[in-house]
Amino acid sequence: MTRSVLAAFVALLACTHGLTAQMAPGTRSVGMGGGGMVFATGVDAVEWNPANLAWGGGWNISLIELGVVGIGSGTTATDFLSIMEGDSDAANLIAALPSDGITLSLVAEGFAAAYGLDLLDDLPNGANTAPLAVGDPLPSVGIAIGPIAVRVRSRMRQNFTLSKELADLIGNGFDYASIQDYATGNTGWSSLSTSEITASYGMTIGSSLSLGIGGRYVMGHGMTQGQFFEPQVDLGCREGDPTCDALVIQTGSVEARDGTGYALDLGASLELPLGFRVAASGTNVVQRMNWDEDQIIGYAARFTGDDFDDDLGLNLGIGDYLDRFDGDVIDPNSVSLAVFEAAQNFLEGSYFPQVFRAGLGWQRGGTTIEATGIKVAPRGRYRSAWDERVSVGLEQRLPILTLRGGYGFAENGITQMTGGAGLRLGPVHLDGSVGKFSGERLDAAPWDGYFGTLGLQIRVGGQ
Protein backbone atom coordinates (compact mmCIF):
# COMPACT_ATOMS: atom_id res chain seq x y z
CA MET A 1 0.00 0.00 0.00
CA THR A 2 1.22 3.47 -0.84
CA ARG A 3 0.24 4.80 2.57
CA SER A 4 2.23 2.03 4.25
CA VAL A 5 5.26 2.89 2.15
CA LEU A 6 4.93 6.55 3.13
CA ALA A 7 4.57 5.48 6.73
CA ALA A 8 7.69 3.33 6.54
CA PHE A 9 9.69 6.23 5.11
CA VAL A 10 8.52 8.68 7.78
CA ALA A 11 9.24 6.11 10.49
CA LEU A 12 12.65 5.53 8.93
CA LEU A 13 13.47 9.20 9.19
CA ALA A 14 12.43 9.13 12.82
CA CYS A 15 14.00 5.89 13.99
CA THR A 16 16.54 3.30 13.07
CA HIS A 17 15.46 -0.20 14.00
CA GLY A 18 14.10 1.07 17.30
CA LEU A 19 13.36 4.46 18.77
CA THR A 20 16.34 6.34 20.14
CA ALA A 21 17.22 9.69 21.93
CA GLN A 22 19.91 11.65 23.70
CA MET A 23 21.42 9.75 26.62
CA ALA A 24 24.20 9.85 29.18
CA PRO A 25 27.23 7.94 27.87
CA GLY A 26 28.18 4.68 29.57
CA THR A 27 26.04 1.75 30.70
CA ARG A 28 26.88 2.30 34.38
CA SER A 29 25.87 5.96 34.32
CA VAL A 30 22.66 5.24 32.40
CA GLY A 31 21.69 2.66 35.02
CA MET A 32 22.23 5.27 37.73
CA GLY A 33 19.89 7.79 36.12
CA GLY A 34 22.74 9.80 34.60
CA GLY A 35 24.31 10.25 38.05
CA GLY A 36 27.50 8.26 37.54
CA MET A 37 30.11 10.95 36.97
CA VAL A 38 31.63 11.23 40.47
CA PHE A 39 33.10 7.72 40.62
CA ALA A 40 33.31 6.89 36.90
CA THR A 41 36.55 4.99 36.25
CA GLY A 42 38.61 3.70 33.36
CA VAL A 43 37.11 4.10 29.91
CA ASP A 44 33.88 5.49 31.39
CA ALA A 45 35.80 8.43 32.87
CA VAL A 46 36.77 9.68 29.40
CA GLU A 47 33.38 11.25 28.75
CA TRP A 48 32.25 11.87 32.31
CA ASN A 49 35.33 13.23 34.07
CA PRO A 50 38.90 12.67 32.82
CA ALA A 51 40.24 13.62 36.28
CA ASN A 52 39.00 10.27 37.61
CA LEU A 53 41.59 8.48 35.49
CA ALA A 54 44.16 9.54 38.08
CA TRP A 55 42.40 7.46 40.79
CA GLY A 56 41.67 4.33 38.81
CA GLY A 57 44.90 2.41 38.31
CA GLY A 58 44.91 -0.94 36.51
CA TRP A 59 43.57 -1.15 33.01
CA ASN A 60 40.36 -1.90 31.19
CA ILE A 61 39.12 -2.39 27.64
CA SER A 62 35.65 -1.63 26.34
CA LEU A 63 34.85 -4.25 23.71
CA ILE A 64 31.15 -3.74 23.05
CA GLU A 65 28.91 -0.79 23.77
CA LEU A 66 25.55 0.11 22.34
CA GLY A 67 22.65 2.30 23.30
CA VAL A 68 19.26 3.11 21.85
CA VAL A 69 16.83 5.54 23.42
CA GLY A 70 14.03 7.78 22.20
CA ILE A 71 12.01 10.63 23.61
CA GLY A 72 9.02 12.23 21.99
CA SER A 73 5.74 14.00 22.54
CA GLY A 74 2.28 13.87 21.04
CA THR A 75 1.68 10.14 21.08
CA THR A 76 3.16 6.84 22.24
CA ALA A 77 5.52 4.85 20.04
CA THR A 78 2.89 2.13 19.53
CA ASP A 79 0.19 4.60 18.52
CA PHE A 80 2.64 6.45 16.27
CA LEU A 81 3.31 3.28 14.28
CA SER A 82 -0.43 2.53 14.12
CA ILE A 83 -1.03 5.98 12.65
CA MET A 84 1.80 5.65 10.16
CA GLU A 85 0.58 2.23 9.00
CA GLY A 86 -3.02 3.38 8.65
CA ASP A 87 -4.40 0.77 11.08
CA SER A 88 -8.14 0.46 11.67
CA ASP A 89 -7.88 2.66 14.76
CA ALA A 90 -5.73 5.31 13.08
CA ALA A 91 -8.60 7.80 12.75
CA ASN A 92 -9.26 7.78 16.50
CA LEU A 93 -5.55 8.07 17.30
CA ILE A 94 -5.11 11.00 14.92
CA ALA A 95 -8.13 12.76 16.42
CA ALA A 96 -6.49 12.46 19.85
CA LEU A 97 -3.20 14.05 18.73
CA PRO A 98 -2.37 17.47 20.21
CA SER A 99 -2.63 20.50 17.96
CA ASP A 100 1.17 20.83 17.72
CA GLY A 101 1.54 17.31 16.34
CA ILE A 102 4.30 14.79 17.04
CA THR A 103 7.93 15.39 17.99
CA LEU A 104 10.66 12.76 18.26
CA SER A 105 14.27 13.23 19.39
CA LEU A 106 16.46 10.23 18.76
CA VAL A 107 20.04 8.89 19.12
CA ALA A 108 21.76 5.56 18.60
CA GLU A 109 25.24 5.11 20.05
CA GLY A 110 28.06 2.64 19.68
CA PHE A 111 27.34 -0.55 17.77
CA ALA A 112 23.65 0.42 17.55
CA ALA A 113 24.65 3.49 15.53
CA ALA A 114 26.79 1.40 13.20
CA TYR A 115 23.98 -1.10 12.70
CA GLY A 116 21.43 1.63 12.11
CA LEU A 117 23.60 3.35 9.52
CA ASP A 118 24.15 0.02 7.76
CA LEU A 119 20.38 -0.41 7.52
CA LEU A 120 20.00 3.00 5.93
CA ASP A 121 22.92 2.45 3.58
CA ASP A 122 21.58 -0.93 2.42
CA LEU A 123 18.12 0.29 1.44
CA PRO A 124 17.32 -0.58 -2.20
CA ASN A 125 17.25 1.56 -5.32
CA GLY A 126 17.34 5.30 -4.70
CA ALA A 127 18.04 5.18 -0.99
CA ASN A 128 21.74 5.80 -1.46
CA THR A 129 20.88 9.20 -2.92
CA ALA A 130 18.12 10.01 -0.46
CA PRO A 131 18.41 12.79 2.15
CA LEU A 132 19.57 10.58 5.01
CA ALA A 133 22.76 11.04 7.04
CA VAL A 134 24.68 7.83 6.44
CA GLY A 135 28.39 7.07 6.50
CA ASP A 136 31.05 4.66 7.69
CA PRO A 137 31.20 4.85 11.49
CA LEU A 138 34.21 3.61 13.41
CA PRO A 139 33.76 0.71 15.85
CA SER A 140 32.99 1.91 19.39
CA VAL A 141 35.85 0.65 21.55
CA GLY A 142 38.09 2.02 24.26
CA ILE A 143 41.14 1.30 26.39
CA ALA A 144 42.38 2.81 29.65
CA ILE A 145 45.81 2.12 31.16
CA GLY A 146 46.36 3.87 34.46
CA PRO A 147 45.87 7.63 33.97
CA ILE A 148 45.67 7.46 30.16
CA ALA A 149 42.65 6.44 28.11
CA VAL A 150 41.46 6.50 24.50
CA ARG A 151 37.86 5.97 23.48
CA VAL A 152 36.17 5.74 20.07
CA ARG A 153 32.43 6.29 19.89
CA SER A 154 30.01 6.60 16.97
CA ARG A 155 26.64 8.30 17.21
CA MET A 156 23.62 8.77 15.01
CA ARG A 157 21.05 11.46 15.85
CA GLN A 158 17.58 11.87 14.36
CA ASN A 159 14.97 14.53 15.01
CA PHE A 160 11.53 14.55 13.42
CA THR A 161 8.37 16.65 13.68
CA LEU A 162 5.02 15.81 12.11
CA SER A 163 1.95 18.08 12.07
CA LYS A 164 -1.43 16.71 13.06
CA GLU A 165 -2.81 17.58 9.62
CA LEU A 166 -0.07 15.70 7.77
CA ALA A 167 -0.51 12.72 10.13
CA ASP A 168 -4.15 12.73 9.06
CA LEU A 169 -3.12 12.78 5.41
CA ILE A 170 -0.73 9.85 5.87
CA GLY A 171 -2.83 7.82 8.29
CA ASN A 172 -6.29 8.28 6.76
CA GLY A 173 -5.37 8.95 3.16
CA PHE A 174 -6.25 11.93 0.96
CA ASP A 175 -9.79 13.25 1.41
CA TYR A 176 -10.81 15.75 -1.27
CA ALA A 177 -13.43 17.22 1.05
CA SER A 178 -10.66 18.20 3.51
CA ILE A 179 -8.34 19.66 0.89
CA GLN A 180 -8.25 23.11 2.51
CA ASP A 181 -7.53 21.69 5.98
CA TYR A 182 -4.18 20.06 5.23
CA ALA A 183 -1.14 21.87 6.62
CA THR A 184 2.43 20.73 7.15
CA GLY A 185 3.24 23.24 9.92
CA ASN A 186 6.77 22.58 11.16
CA THR A 187 6.98 19.07 9.69
CA GLY A 188 10.59 18.27 8.94
CA TRP A 189 13.63 16.32 10.01
CA SER A 190 17.32 16.58 10.77
CA SER A 191 19.95 13.90 11.19
CA LEU A 192 23.62 13.59 12.04
CA SER A 193 26.14 10.76 12.09
CA THR A 194 29.61 11.14 13.60
CA SER A 195 32.53 9.19 15.02
CA GLU A 196 34.66 10.62 17.82
CA ILE A 197 38.14 9.72 19.03
CA THR A 198 38.90 11.04 22.51
CA ALA A 199 42.24 10.81 24.33
CA SER A 200 42.23 11.72 28.04
CA TYR A 201 44.73 12.03 30.85
CA GLY A 202 44.33 12.44 34.62
CA MET A 203 46.94 13.53 37.17
CA THR A 204 46.98 13.92 40.93
CA ILE A 205 47.99 17.04 42.83
CA GLY A 206 48.80 16.05 46.37
CA SER A 207 46.89 13.18 47.90
CA SER A 208 43.30 14.32 47.42
CA LEU A 209 42.99 16.41 44.24
CA SER A 210 43.08 15.27 40.64
CA LEU A 211 42.78 17.16 37.38
CA GLY A 212 42.04 15.81 33.93
CA ILE A 213 42.02 16.86 30.31
CA GLY A 214 40.65 15.27 27.17
CA GLY A 215 41.08 16.10 23.50
CA ARG A 216 38.59 14.89 20.92
CA TYR A 217 38.72 14.58 17.16
CA VAL A 218 35.32 14.43 15.46
CA MET A 219 34.66 12.84 12.08
CA GLY A 220 31.39 13.99 10.55
CA HIS A 221 29.88 11.36 8.24
CA GLY A 222 26.69 13.19 7.32
CA MET A 223 24.37 15.99 8.44
CA THR A 224 20.95 16.70 6.96
CA GLN A 225 18.14 19.18 7.36
CA GLY A 226 14.82 18.96 5.56
CA GLN A 227 11.28 20.25 5.66
CA PHE A 228 7.85 19.88 4.12
CA PHE A 229 6.35 23.08 2.72
CA GLU A 230 2.72 24.10 2.97
CA PRO A 231 0.47 22.36 0.43
CA GLN A 232 -0.41 23.99 -2.85
CA VAL A 233 -4.14 23.59 -3.44
CA ASP A 234 -5.94 23.80 -6.79
CA LEU A 235 -9.66 24.09 -6.07
CA GLY A 236 -10.34 24.00 -9.78
CA CYS A 237 -9.51 20.29 -9.87
CA ARG A 238 -12.43 17.94 -9.68
CA GLU A 239 -12.26 14.93 -7.40
CA GLY A 240 -10.93 11.92 -9.29
CA ASP A 241 -9.61 13.96 -12.23
CA PRO A 242 -6.30 12.21 -13.19
CA THR A 243 -5.14 15.18 -15.26
CA CYS A 244 -5.11 17.66 -12.37
CA ASP A 245 -3.25 17.63 -9.06
CA ALA A 246 -5.59 19.09 -6.45
CA LEU A 247 -2.99 18.84 -3.69
CA VAL A 248 0.79 19.23 -4.11
CA ILE A 249 3.36 19.15 -1.30
CA GLN A 250 6.93 20.21 -1.99
CA THR A 251 9.85 19.05 0.15
CA GLY A 252 13.42 20.23 0.31
CA SER A 253 16.50 18.92 2.09
CA VAL A 254 20.22 19.57 2.25
CA GLU A 255 23.06 17.27 3.25
CA ALA A 256 26.67 17.97 4.21
CA ARG A 257 29.36 15.30 4.24
CA ASP A 258 32.97 15.02 5.34
CA GLY A 259 32.93 17.16 8.45
CA THR A 260 35.85 17.49 10.85
CA GLY A 261 36.09 19.01 14.28
CA TYR A 262 37.73 19.00 17.65
CA ALA A 263 36.81 19.57 21.28
CA LEU A 264 38.49 19.98 24.65
CA ASP A 265 37.22 18.49 27.93
CA LEU A 266 38.33 19.40 31.46
CA GLY A 267 37.68 17.81 34.84
CA ALA A 268 38.53 17.95 38.53
CA SER A 269 37.94 15.60 41.44
CA LEU A 270 38.48 16.11 45.16
CA GLU A 271 38.57 13.31 47.73
CA LEU A 272 36.94 14.15 51.07
CA PRO A 273 36.90 12.31 54.42
CA LEU A 274 34.49 9.45 55.21
CA GLY A 275 34.30 8.21 51.62
CA PHE A 276 32.89 11.40 50.07
CA ARG A 277 34.06 12.92 46.79
CA VAL A 278 33.11 16.03 44.84
CA ALA A 279 33.75 16.36 41.13
CA ALA A 280 33.19 18.77 38.26
CA SER A 281 33.76 18.52 34.55
CA GLY A 282 33.21 20.43 31.34
CA THR A 283 32.62 18.74 27.99
CA ASN A 284 33.22 20.66 24.76
CA VAL A 285 34.68 23.58 26.72
CA VAL A 286 36.38 24.48 23.46
CA GLN A 287 34.75 23.09 20.37
CA ARG A 288 34.74 23.57 16.62
CA MET A 289 33.09 21.73 13.73
CA ASN A 290 33.50 22.38 10.00
CA TRP A 291 31.76 20.85 6.99
CA ASP A 292 32.85 20.98 3.35
CA GLU A 293 30.71 23.85 2.04
CA ASP A 294 31.60 23.03 -1.57
CA GLN A 295 30.01 19.57 -1.36
CA ILE A 296 26.59 20.35 0.15
CA ILE A 297 23.93 18.32 -1.66
CA GLY A 298 20.40 19.58 -2.18
CA TYR A 299 17.35 17.31 -2.55
CA ALA A 300 13.84 18.14 -3.69
CA ALA A 301 10.71 16.02 -4.05
CA ARG A 302 7.10 16.58 -5.04
CA PHE A 303 4.12 14.63 -3.75
CA THR A 304 0.46 14.87 -4.69
CA GLY A 305 -2.78 13.76 -3.11
CA ASP A 306 -2.66 10.63 -5.27
CA ASP A 307 0.45 9.49 -3.38
CA PHE A 308 -1.68 9.24 -0.25
CA ASP A 309 -4.63 7.46 -1.90
CA ASP A 310 -4.63 3.68 -1.64
CA ASP A 311 -7.82 3.48 -3.70
CA LEU A 312 -5.74 4.18 -6.80
CA GLY A 313 -3.93 0.89 -6.28
CA LEU A 314 -0.46 2.37 -6.32
CA ASN A 315 2.15 0.00 -4.96
CA LEU A 316 5.43 1.88 -4.78
CA GLY A 317 8.40 0.19 -3.16
CA ILE A 318 10.31 2.22 -0.61
CA GLY A 319 13.20 2.55 -3.06
CA ASP A 320 10.81 4.00 -5.64
CA TYR A 321 9.50 6.43 -3.07
CA LEU A 322 12.97 7.57 -2.08
CA ASP A 323 13.81 7.99 -5.76
CA ARG A 324 11.46 10.97 -5.73
CA PHE A 325 14.25 12.95 -4.05
CA ASP A 326 16.43 14.30 -6.81
CA GLY A 327 19.79 15.21 -5.30
CA ASP A 328 22.85 17.03 -6.61
CA VAL A 329 25.61 19.34 -5.38
CA ILE A 330 24.07 22.76 -4.82
CA ASP A 331 24.67 25.33 -7.54
CA PRO A 332 23.94 28.80 -6.06
CA ASN A 333 22.81 29.98 -9.51
CA SER A 334 20.22 27.27 -10.15
CA VAL A 335 19.09 25.89 -6.81
CA SER A 336 15.36 25.20 -6.46
CA LEU A 337 13.26 27.31 -4.11
CA ALA A 338 12.52 24.26 -1.91
CA VAL A 339 16.20 23.47 -1.48
CA PHE A 340 17.04 27.14 -0.93
CA GLU A 341 14.48 27.41 1.87
CA ALA A 342 15.62 24.13 3.48
CA ALA A 343 19.25 25.29 3.43
CA GLN A 344 18.63 28.42 5.51
CA ASN A 345 20.91 28.48 8.58
CA PHE A 346 22.01 24.93 7.78
CA LEU A 347 25.63 25.26 8.91
CA GLU A 348 24.97 27.74 11.70
CA GLY A 349 25.26 26.15 15.12
CA SER A 350 26.32 22.79 13.66
CA TYR A 351 28.52 22.05 16.65
CA PHE A 352 27.95 20.40 19.99
CA PRO A 353 26.89 22.23 23.15
CA GLN A 354 29.08 22.86 26.15
CA VAL A 355 28.02 20.57 28.99
CA PHE A 356 29.01 21.32 32.58
CA ARG A 357 28.58 18.77 35.37
CA ALA A 358 29.04 18.89 39.12
CA GLY A 359 28.43 16.08 41.55
CA LEU A 360 28.73 14.78 45.07
CA GLY A 361 29.18 11.10 45.85
CA TRP A 362 29.76 8.69 48.69
CA GLN A 363 31.40 5.30 48.37
CA ARG A 364 32.04 2.75 51.08
CA GLY A 365 32.65 -0.92 50.50
CA GLY A 366 30.34 -2.05 47.71
CA THR A 367 27.86 0.83 48.04
CA THR A 368 27.96 3.99 45.93
CA ILE A 369 25.55 6.94 45.98
CA GLU A 370 25.93 9.84 43.55
CA ALA A 371 24.07 13.05 42.79
CA THR A 372 24.91 14.96 39.61
CA GLY A 373 23.70 18.26 38.20
CA ILE A 374 24.08 19.04 34.51
CA LYS A 375 23.91 22.43 32.82
CA VAL A 376 24.09 22.94 29.08
CA ALA A 377 25.27 26.23 27.61
CA PRO A 378 22.77 27.68 25.09
CA ARG A 379 24.88 27.15 22.01
CA GLY A 380 24.97 24.51 19.30
CA ARG A 381 21.97 22.82 17.74
CA TYR A 382 22.70 19.30 19.03
CA ARG A 383 21.06 19.52 22.39
CA SER A 384 17.84 17.96 23.62
CA ALA A 385 15.04 18.66 26.06
CA TRP A 386 16.76 16.28 28.48
CA ASP A 387 20.18 17.95 28.64
CA GLU A 388 19.66 20.08 31.75
CA ARG A 389 18.86 17.88 34.73
CA VAL A 390 19.62 16.61 38.20
CA SER A 391 20.22 12.89 38.67
CA VAL A 392 20.61 10.67 41.71
CA GLY A 393 21.91 7.12 41.44
CA LEU A 394 22.66 4.11 43.64
CA GLU A 395 25.03 1.23 42.95
CA GLN A 396 25.40 -1.89 45.09
CA ARG A 397 28.13 -4.42 44.41
CA LEU A 398 27.52 -8.05 45.39
CA PRO A 399 29.93 -10.99 44.99
CA ILE A 400 29.39 -11.38 41.22
CA LEU A 401 26.50 -8.99 40.59
CA THR A 402 26.18 -5.23 40.58
CA LEU A 403 22.74 -3.63 40.92
CA ARG A 404 21.97 -0.05 39.93
CA GLY A 405 19.06 2.32 40.03
CA GLY A 406 18.50 6.01 39.44
CA TYR A 407 16.13 8.92 39.08
CA GLY A 408 16.52 12.15 37.16
CA PHE A 409 14.44 15.23 36.55
CA ALA A 410 14.71 18.24 34.27
CA GLU A 411 13.35 21.73 34.70
CA ASN A 412 11.03 21.29 31.73
CA GLY A 413 9.11 18.56 33.55
CA ILE A 414 10.77 15.45 32.14
CA THR A 415 11.65 12.69 34.62
CA GLN A 416 13.60 9.48 34.24
CA MET A 417 13.47 6.17 36.12
CA THR A 418 16.30 3.74 35.43
CA GLY A 419 17.64 0.40 36.51
CA GLY A 420 20.59 -1.75 35.60
CA ALA A 421 22.62 -4.80 36.48
CA GLY A 422 26.15 -6.01 35.92
CA LEU A 423 27.66 -9.48 35.90
CA ARG A 424 31.32 -9.91 36.85
CA LEU A 425 33.10 -13.12 35.89
CA GLY A 426 36.68 -12.44 36.87
CA PRO A 427 37.91 -9.58 34.66
CA VAL A 428 34.88 -9.81 32.35
CA HIS A 429 32.17 -7.24 33.10
CA LEU A 430 28.83 -7.42 31.28
CA ASP A 431 26.45 -4.55 32.09
CA GLY A 432 22.99 -3.55 30.93
CA SER A 433 20.58 -0.74 31.78
CA VAL A 434 17.01 0.19 30.90
CA GLY A 435 14.81 3.14 31.70
CA LYS A 436 11.81 5.26 30.89
CA PHE A 437 11.34 8.97 30.23
CA SER A 438 8.07 10.72 31.01
CA GLY A 439 6.87 14.22 31.74
CA GLU A 440 4.06 16.74 31.59
CA ARG A 441 4.77 20.11 30.00
CA LEU A 442 2.71 23.26 30.25
CA ASP A 443 3.57 24.46 26.75
CA ALA A 444 3.26 21.21 24.79
CA ALA A 445 2.07 17.62 24.85
CA PRO A 446 3.44 15.13 27.41
CA TRP A 447 6.83 13.59 26.76
CA ASP A 448 7.41 9.84 26.72
CA GLY A 449 10.30 7.52 25.86
CA TYR A 450 12.25 4.35 26.56
CA PHE A 451 15.90 3.38 26.29
CA GLY A 452 18.38 0.58 26.84
CA THR A 453 22.15 0.14 26.89
CA LEU A 454 24.55 -2.79 26.89
CA GLY A 455 28.31 -2.92 27.46
CA LEU A 456 31.07 -5.51 27.69
CA GLN A 457 34.41 -4.62 29.28
CA ILE A 458 37.57 -6.30 30.52
CA ARG A 459 38.85 -4.84 33.82
CA VAL A 460 42.08 -5.74 35.57
CA GLY A 461 43.12 -3.97 38.79
CA GLY A 462 42.10 -0.47 39.80
CA GLN A 463 38.74 0.59 41.19
Buried (B, 14 or more C-beta within 10 A) or exposed (E): BBBBBBBBBBBBBBBBBBBBBBBBBBBBBBBBBBBBBBBBBBBBBBBBBBBBBBBBBBBBBBBBBBBBBBBBBBBBBEBBBBBBBBBEEBBEBBEEBBEBBBBBBBBBBBBBBBBBBBBBEEBEBBBBBBBBBBBEBBBBBBBBBBBBBBBBBBBBBBBBBBBBBBBBBBBBBBBEEEBEEBBBBEBBBBBBBBBBBBBBBBBBEEEEBBBBBBBBBBBBBBBBBBBBBEBEBEEEBEEEEEEEBBBBBBBBBBBBBBBEBBBBBBBBBBBEEEBBBBBBBBBBBEBEBBBEEEEBBBBBBBBBBBBBBBEBEBEBEBBBBBBBBBBEEBEEEEBBEBBBBBBEEBBEBBBBBBBBBBBBBBBEEEEBBBBBBBBBBEEBBBBBBBBBBBBBBBBBBEEEEBBBBBBBBBEBBBBBBBBBBBEBEEBEBBBBBBBBBBBEEEEBBBBBBBBBBBBBBBBEEBE
